[in-house]
Amino acid sequence: MNAPLPVEVLKQHLIDPEICIRCNTCEETCPVDAITHDANNYVVDPDICNGCMACVPPCPTGSIDNWRLMLRNEAYSVQEQFGWEELPKEKALPQEAADDAAADDATGVDSGVATGAAPNAVSPAFSLPGASVPPWSAAHPYVNLYTHKAPMTATVVGNYRVTGADTESDIHHIVLDFGELPFPVLEGQSIGILPPGVDAQGRPHHARQYSLASPRDGERAGYNNLSLTVKRVTEDHGGAAAHGVCSNYLCDLAKNDTVQVIGPFGHTFLMPNHPRANLIMICTGTGSAPMRAMTERYRRRIDTGDNGRLMLFFGARTERELPYFGPLMKLPRDFIDINLALSREPGQPKRYVQDLIRERAAQVCELLGDRNTCIYVCGLKGMEVGVLDALREVTMQSGQDWSILHDVLRREGRLHFETY
Ligand code: NAP
């Protein structure tokens, strides 16, 4: 991917607008701020991108992994890319430049330009808080089976509120059925929903991404369906009134309505498949969706003796705003170790998931010391730093070196983040 090229030829990094689900992961990951976006597209600035590849593994769709050999002075500008609805057709290089590129590729001679990893390129393995590979035993995920051009039609077979009716958090459990058509998924993967209608510019709305809340064999075992956990968005992160286009559309769906679905997406945030693997699951609010999927996978095979230990840290404002509170509390105590961090429960001190990780340091460290343990973090972006700090603190207290353990967890695909 990073072979040296002649001076005038650029291996231009492009994002496929037809596949991209605008999830912002690439922009957040890029260590040199080469990726930006407008209301239409996510794009890569050819003057900044150094081809370090840090953004490629985290992209859930693979839309980021497009490269074109271009004459540098003909590189597609950021402005041009903003206007694209699809990638332009590949242009042939002038013969001389193509010959030079081929010759340099063959000899490995570095002309010093192009997009070969620049001296200041950050190693992808160390620029991410989590792993860019799945656990070694994860099942093979299918991705991009259904696209913007050819979406799947699913039928709503259930839509229930899973938070207290008297609370502000209107969170729904939505079940979609795929009828006779295949839609293979794994716990930890996500799908895209195409909301109907157009945006302020008159363009069709982009897809919105939701994690599966059900395991691979369906919300109802043996049925061709899956579930999502969706919070109705009525305000933005700053608290100002805002109408979430897709979340309101989904929360208002009635039984037998149809929905356009794309995906599945995601090839790293996957659960281990080998016997006696332990899971530490850390989530806030609707970030509980993949944790529900993984827990349900384990619950369905509770009698096989194959399960390892499950430890859950779950943050919400109050018990009544914690999605799935009732069913969660009915799970046997010897099946899952549940730790609820409530931040606004009247009469109780404010607690976040990271506080509980500290309180349960001994048990967390015991699990961290087992190579069969994988850790999953999903929910608010803000908790990423707090959780990493707590994990560092508890490991160091137990006399281990967090920086070494952190690298091992990432390298072995045992620490995964999905935060927004
Ligand atoms: P929320 O209700 O706003 O917050 C949940 C809890 O997290 C609250 O107790 C909150 O405390 C606490 N919290 C706030 N900042 C924190 C921090 N820095 N560290 C630890 N805890 C913190 O959550 P939500 O609205 O459900 O949002 C969940 C997030 O998950 C969203 O960003 C969503 O996009 C994302 N997500 C959703 C899905 C899905 O499939 N639906 C999948 C993946 C991720 P306070 O009382 O201080 O607010």
Boltz pocket constraint, residues with backbone or C-beta under 6 A from the ligand:
constraints:
  - pocket:
      binder: B
      contacts: [[A, 169], [A, 209], [A, 210], [A, 211], [A, 212], [A, 229], [A, 230], [A, 231], [A, 284], [A, 285], [A, 286], [A, 287], [A, 289], [A, 315], [A, 316], [A, 317], [A, 318], [A, 341], [A, 342], [A, 343], [A, 344], [A, 351], [A, 352], [A, 353], [A, 354], [A, 378], [A, 379], [A, 380], [A, 381], [A, 382], [A, 383], [A, 384], [A, 386], [A, 418], [A, 419], [A, 420]]
      max_distance: 6.0
